[in-house]
Amino acid sequence: MKTTLLFLSLAIAAASIQAQTDSTHVGRLLEHQSETATVVSLTFGNPAVNQLRHATSLSRIEGAFTLRKDNEAVDIQLGHQDNTIAFDADTYIKHRTSTIWGHATYQNGRQHGIRWNETSDPERVAPYLLADSVATSRMKLERYGFGGGYANRNGRWLWGVEGGYDAGLYYRSSDPRPRNVTSQLRVSLGGGLNVTPRYIVAIALGYQKYKQTNNVAFFSELGQERLFHLTGLGNDYGRFAGTGYDTYYKGNQFLASATFHPIQNGLSATIQAERFSFDNVLTSLNKLPLAHVSHNSVHAELAWIERVWRVAAHINASRRVGTENIFGDAASQVYPKIGAIDMFHQNRFDAAINSVWRLTGRIFTLEIHPRVRYNHQNAIYPDPACRQLINNFHYGMRIRAARRFHTVSLAATIGADFCHNLKRELTLTNTKTELLGLRQAIERTHTLLSHNRSALEARLAAAIQLSDRFALQIALRYQHTRYTLNTHTNHFKSSICLIF
């Protein structure tokens, strides 16, 4: 927390310096929040190329409240409600040939209605979760993070460096009482060369280190509930059920990317390969290595960029393999490893086309952002034979209009997204009696995610120039998603932002 506050102070100081040379905060805010900034995203993960993301500087401090609430949980392992108060600061500063950016954030919130999961970051460490069948009370959370980068150019050469750190604390004051701590350290380096007056070629290398510790305690005099070590699709590592309540996940991620990008307008292409692997270790059983996960993915982005319109195609393919270790009989409380077998397999494929058309005048801006996406996910567990297959087609559109009144700007956004299922399959066999509740939860979530659904959203924002150095923005956002089985989710966010 002290580090986050220090970074906030540095961001404010840096923002004050740049604000002295550019007082058109409202105009710069509209440029940074434009829909065009979201169409091309993978390319700017290279810190050397990130200096081309925006043409202007902008710094801000924001306080926000967010709420997500399901009338019935879409995924019971994520709960039916969460609410968060957050404080964020970020800056993007251009000075001569240099660009510096940074961010700091702190969040405090609650998660409600989580079942069959006592592990944080479940999507990152799936399918190996520590779980119980108890209907638990709210989970408290605190998260913070900070990071930043620097990029410059010298003649035909461009280079950049970026780093950051994120951490989280999750705990509950009623049985079972988990105390989860997550941390992620990341760093990346990038370099590029002007191969023509209009285009650059750049490469980047990145590394992330991830760790999560889970410690679950029971204080009730009535005894403790049985915890399970889930292995995916309703299965668990039955040999250690009811033991090993202290665990940790530890992993590393490596990535490399290559980019071809225009200085202003033209063709942009990026391909990025990643490998993330981690171990699930039972600390309370002499650091027994229960399972290992390897996750390989390839991302590709091809875009055409013009001043008034952009279109981009995105492809993301990944494969996750979970390897379970096999142990012999314990000797002096030590389980010797005698083998390993690949048990969980998950393949994902996403293909999307995003575009935006922008009509800009002196005081009025209109943006139309249509998009389509195909999503495929296939998970298999061979013994007992289980499978989950979902193929969905998504399409939608977002329209944003902004109007400037000298020192005031008003922006309104409306959007709609629709999902149509193309194919679905769920096979769960030989479910244990004590895991029947988990099976029912998986079946319900599969039904909700593999049938047609729709989402509507609206956002209103107003910004006012307070002085030559400060502006203020207030924004409200609401999204309603409707599923089958009369299930729906509401997302709400309100924020107030001071701009330098």
LINGIUR-V535753 format. One record per helix or strand of 3 or more residues. SS is the DSSP state (h for helix, s for strand). FROM is the first residue (numbers start at 1). TO is the last residue. If there is no record, write none. Layout:
ss->[SS	SS]
from->[FROM	FROM]
to->[TO	TO]
//
This chain:
ss->[h	h	h	h	h	s	s	s	h	s	s	s	s	s	h	s	s	h	s	s	s	s	s	s	h	s	s	s]
from->[2	25	36	43	50	58	81	98	122	139	157	177	199	228	238	246	266	283	288	309	334	364	386	408	433	453	471	488]
to->[19	32	39	45	52	70	95	112	125	154	171	194	217	232	240	262	282	285	305	331	360	381	405	427	449	465	482	499]
//
